[in-house]
Amino acid sequence: MSNKPKTIICDIDGVLLVHKNQGLTGQLNSSPLDGTIEKINEWDAKGYNIILITGRRESLREVTKKQLQSFGIFYDQLIMGVGGGDRVVVNDRKPNSERDTAYSVNLYRNEGISRIKI
């Protein structure tokens, strides 16, 4: 197992914040799901790289950043405009290792991240 910090790639709406089914701008009135702040703080304390992705348009970047900040949701990068289709992570195995270095966790919408063990 690597001693380097893990990278967590996490969707926003329906994973960190309540998904309201009101279109992309409707998500701006959303609130954190139970356990979101605690889990983000846990990952941050462990030094993990936290990358947030969202289907929200690039034009909503500043308001999204303010929303996340108001909830105390820390992150290292914010990637906007990721469409609603399937998301696939492709990664390499390290030399001399057969260990997988990429994993996925699929949650039901609005289930939250509190029970994820990484």
Secondary structure, DSSP 8 states (H G I E B T S, - for coil): ---S--EEEEESBTTTB---SSHHHHGGG--B-TTHHHHHHHHHHTT-EEEEE-SS-GGGHHHHHHHHHHHT---SEEE----SS---------TT------------TT--STT---
